[in-house]
Amino acid sequence: MNEIEELKILMVALRGIGKTSLLAAMHEEFHKTFERANLQTWVDDTNSLRAIEECKSILKNIDPRLKKQVTPTQPKDNPWNDQGFYFEIGSGGKKFMGLRFTDPSGEYFNPDAAPEQKDYIKQQLNQCDAIVIPIDATALMQKKTGRVSHGEIGTWHEEKNNSQRITQLIKDAFSQIYSPRLVIFAPIKCEAYTKTSTDAENLLYHLKTAYSGLLDFFKSDALINKIAVVVTPVQTIGNITFSHYKTDENNFTKFYYHKTPINAPYQPKDGEQPLRYILLFLINVFLENKKQVLQKEQEKLENLETTLYTEKDRLKFVKQEFETKQKLLNERNKMWWLFREVANFFDDRETPYNQAKQEVNKKQSTVSEVQTNLQSTLLIVQATQEQINAFNNALFRFAIGSKNNDGFAILQGHKWLEIPQTLF
């Protein structure tokens, strides 16, 4: 039971969208989210964690016009050197599960990325348990003359969010999957588009329109029962609004924002929502696996108990046989030596005695081995039950704080985002 299961979450977006800013907003709510669920966390100090902390520092001290920008994650010489943001969670001092958030450079998702970068993304998509797709809400919701109308998609949506490229990468990776996956669409820089319930639902409508091809793919017969899909808007800074855009000579469009009010603090909102849904999903998957482990180990325990009962019965029988042989041998050994030698010639009692003794030793060894296996299996069953109980309790606390309206939505895979029935 020393090995803990590691579950992987991949941030999927091109460079400059705000993957690290989203992770920073999530991290801002990190400890509170777990404390409310009575779970402990153990966090590794990695380059990714330091990048998140640096991002938060920049955002907390950002100027009113947001001129200072967070530096995008830079490509690495070897993509596999990125260990991501890793932490372990558990209860009562026991670690049950590890989560690894990987935030690759957006350059890796480009069509002209280096072959090793493309291979890295392909393998990460194939191996991950959940993906988070940050979406630039301004690019989705704005056109040159103002906000989009019903049925329209933002002028810069494809330029910024590159939904067609992301859709194709996911389609290629998810063409054949055998384990459940979670996909989170996370509109960011969405402060201006979530002010009212109507605004938030309008954002959700345009997101579903813009990503209709990918959402339809998820609804295919092969995937509909394997993929859960959630939308969680996150205000990654809080208190900002879109001001205007400028397009340079290279046809690159830059968005400009300002704080409202001008001295507004860094105040991300709903940063815990993606984390809540990730944990709801992953813990449900974890529990599904643990239920199978528990059932298997309980069956093994029952078989070992039956085997132990049988082997103890056999040990009792061979001990009785041994005692009989020992008694006969002792009686023989009391005879005068000449009579004993003659008797032994016709009726050997020492060999049956030795055979019976060996059989007793053998059975005692078998019983001891079965008892050891039984005790080990019992410990596994008890530890697994502890894990299931701890995470069942945590699921309830995660679930009651998860939003499912005003722009938040579970689009698919409700069964992976529910509180499971208690097993006991």
N, C-alpha and C positions, 0 to 999 in steps of 0.2 A: 504493500500500500504506500510505498515511498514515492512511486511515480505518480505525478498528477497530470491530468489531461490538459493539453494546451490547445486553445481555440484561437483562430486567427481572424482578424478584421482588417480589411484592405480599404484604404482611401483611394477612390478612383476619380480623377479629374486631371485636366491639362494644367499646365503651369499658370500660376497667377489667379486661379479661381478662388483660393482661400482654404485649402485643405488644412494647413497648419493652424490658421485662425479658428477653424471649426474645432479642431482638436483642443486648442487653447480654451475655447468656450466650454467644451465638455469637461476639460480638466479643472476648470474653475469650480465646477459643481461636484467634482469627483468624490471628495471625502464625505461631503454631506450626504450624497446619494447613498453611499455604502453604509454610513453610520445609521441612517434612518432604517436601513434593512437589517441592522444588527449583524453586519458582516465586517470582517477585518480585511485589510489590504496590505500587501507587501510589494513595494515598488522598487524596481531596479533603476539605478542611475545610468541612463544611456544617453547617447548623443541626441536621440529623438526627444527625450524628456527635457534635456537642456534647451533644445530648439523650441519646445512648447513654452518653457519658462521665459525664454528670450522674447518670443512672440507676445506673450502676455505683458511683459514689461513695456514693450513698444506700444501696445494698444492702450495700456493704462495711462501712458504719458503722451498720447497722440495729440497733435495740435487740432484746433477747432475746424480747420479745413482738410484734415486728414492728408496732409501733404507727405508726411513721413509714412513710408510703406513697409510692410513686413517683407523681408527678403524671401523670395521663393526658395523652396528646397532645391539645392544644387545637385546635379548629377554626380554620381560617384564613379571612380575608376572601375570599381567592381560592385555592381548593384547588390550582390549577395552579402556585402559587408554591412548593410543596413539591418540592424537588429530590431528596429522599431521601438515602440513604447510598450514595455512589458510589465505586467503586474500580476500578482497572485491573489486570490480571494479565498476566504475560508471562515471558519467560526470556531470559537473556543480554543484558539491557538493552533488549530489544524488547518493546513492548506488543502483545499479541495480541487481548485481549478486555476489555470493560468490563462490570461488573455494577452494577446499581442496585437497592438495596432501598428500597422505598417503604412507609412506616409511616403510613397515613392516620389521622386521628382516628376513633375508633370511632363518633362521632356521624354520620359520613357513611353508615354502613351501616344506620342506623335507617329504618323506614318513613316517619317524618315529617321526614326530612332535607330540606334545601332542594333545589330542582330542580337547581341547578348542582352541588351535592354528589353527588346521585344520578347525574348525568351523568358526573361525574369518576370515580366508582367503576365505572360501567358501562364507560367507555372504558379505565380501567386494567385491568379484568378481561379485556377484549377484546384488549388489546395485550400483556399480560404473558406471560412464558415459563414462570413458575412462581409458585405461590401457597403461602403457609404459613398454616395455620389453627391458631393457638394455642387450646388447649382447657383450660378450668379443670378439672383432674382431680378436685378436691374436689367440684365441682358434679355431675360425672359419676358419682362413686363413693360419695357419701354420701346417706343419707336421714335423716329426723328421729330414727330409732331406732338409727342406726349405719350400717355399710357395707351397700351393696346386695347382694342375693343374686343367684343365677343367673337371668338373664332380666329383671332389674329395671334401671331407669335412675334415676340420682340425682334426688332431689326437686327440686333447683334447676338441673338441667341446662339446661332450656329458658330459664329466667329469666336464667342467666348466659351460657351459650354460644350461645343463640338459634340452634340448629342448623337449624330450619325456615327462618328468614330467610336464613341463609348458604347453605343448600341451594338456595333459590329464586333467589338472586342468581347463583350459579354456573351453575345450569341455564339461566337466561336468557342468560348470557354465553357459555356453551359449547354452545349449541344448534347452532351451525355453526362449527367451527374447522377450519383447514387445515394447521396446524403442530403439532408435538408440544407437550404441556404436562406439567408436573409439579405434583402436588398433595401437599403434606406435611401430615399431621395431627400436631400436636406437643402432646401433653398436657404441661402445665406445672403447677408446684406439686404434682408427683407423687411427691415424696420418700417419702411414707408408703405409696404404692401400687406401688413398685418395689423394695422391700427384698429380696424373694426372687424367684426365677424364676417361682414360682407366682403371686405377687402381680402381677408384670409381665404375665404371660400373661392374667391375669384382667382387668387394665386394658385390654389389647388386645381381649379378647372384648367387653367392654362398649362400647368405642369403636365397634367394627364394628356392634354392635347399635344404638347410638344414631344412627349415621350410615348405616344400611342403605339408606335411600332414595337418598342421594347416591352411595353406592358402587355400587348397582344401576344408576344413571344412567350412571356411568362405564363400566359393563360393556356398554352398548348397542352394537350392531353398528357404529354410526357413530363411536364413541369408543374402543372397546377397544384399537385399535392406535395411538391418538394420545395417550392419557393414561397417564402413569405415576403410581402412587399408593403413598406410603410413610408409615409410622407411625414417628415418632422421639420418644419421651418425653424431656423435658429437665428436669433438676432446676435450676431457674433461680436458686435461692439455695443449696441444699444444707443438709443437717442441720436441717431443720425438720419439724414434724409438725402435723397439724390438731388443734386444741384443741376449739373449739365454735363455735356460730353464734348470732347474734341477729337477730331480725326487728323493725324499727322500726314506728312507727305508719303509715308510708307503704307498709308491706308490702315494704320492701327488706331483703334478707337479707345480712348481712355475716359473712364467715368470719374466724375468729381462729386464729392459729398461734403456735407458740413454738419456739425453737431447742432442739436436743438434741445435745450438752449446751448449757447456757445461754450459754457463752462461745464457741460454735462460730463459726469465721470464715466469711466469704463464700466459698463453695466450690462454684460451679455444676458440674454433672456432665453430660456428654454434650452440652454446648453446641455442639461441633463436628460432631455427627452430622447435623443438618439441613443445615449448610454442606457437609459431605462429599457428601450426596446431591444437593444443589442443583448442586454442581460436577460430580459424576459425570454427572448428567443434561444440564446445559448444555454441558459439554465434548463429550459424545457428540453432541448436536445440532449444536454448532459443528463437530465433526469431520465429521459427515455433510454439512454444507454445504461444508466445505473439500474433502472428497473430490470433490464435484461440481465445485467450482471447479478443483481440480487436474486432474481428467479433462478438463474443457473446455479449460484452458490447455495441457495436454499435447497434445491434439488440434490446438489452434491452433499450437503449436510445431512439430509434425510437418508441418502444412500450410505453415507459413512456411519451414521447411527445404526442402521440396519446391519451393516457389515461388522461393526464393533460388537453388537449383540451376538451375532453369529460366531465371530472369532472367539469371543469370551466363552461361549458355550463349548466350542471345540477345544479351547485351552483347558477348560474344566474336565472335559472327557479325557484328553491326553494325559492330564495330571493324574487322573484316576488310574489310567492304564499304567503310567509310570510307577505309581505307588504300589500297584499289584506286582509289577515286575521287580521292583525293589524289594518287596517283602519276600518274594520267591527266591531272589538272589541271596538275601540275608539268611534265609533258612538253609539254603545250600551251603553257604560259607560256614555255618555252624557245624557241619558234618566233619567227621574225621577225614583227614586229607586223602587217604586211599579211597574211601567210599566216595568222597567228593569228586575225585578224578574220574572214577568209573562212571559216576552219575553224569558228570559233564560230558563224557564221551557219547552217551546216549541222549542226553537232554541238556543242550547248552542254554544256560539262563543268563549269562553275562552279556551276550550279544543282543538279545531282546531288550535287556535293561538299558544298554548303551543307546540302542535305537530309540527307545521310549524317551530317554533323557534328551536326545537330540531333537526329537519331535516337540518336546515341551519347550526347549530353548527357541526352536523355530516359531512356535505358536506365540510365545511370549514376545518375540521380536515383532511378529506381525501385529499383535494387539497394540504394542507400543507405537508402531508406525501409524496405525489407523487412528490411535488417540491423538498423536501429534498432528496428523492431517485434519482431524476433526476440530481440534482446538484452533488451528490456523484458519480453517474455513469459517468457524464461528466468529473469529475476530474480523474477518472480511465482511461477513454478514452484518455484524454490529456496526462496523465503520461505515458500510454502505448505507445502512439505515440512518445513521447519524447525518451523513451527507444529504440524503433525501429529505430528512426532516428539516435540516437547517435551510436548505434551498427552497423547500415548500413554503416555509415561513417568509423567506426573502422575496419569493415571487409575489406573495400577497402585497408586500409593501411596495415593490416595484410597480405592480399592476394598478394599485389605487392612485398612484401619482402620474400615470401615463395619460397623456391627452389623446383624445380621439374625435375632436371637433375643432371648429374655428381654424381650418387649414391643415390640421393634423388628421391623418386617416390611415387605417389599415386597409389596404386595397386587396390583399390576398393573403391566405395562409393563417387565418384566425387560430387554427388549432395549435400552432406553434407559439402563440402569444397569449395563451390562456394560463390560468392557475390550474395545475393538474389536480385530480382527485387524490386525496391522501391514500396511501397504500395500506395504512394500518388502522 
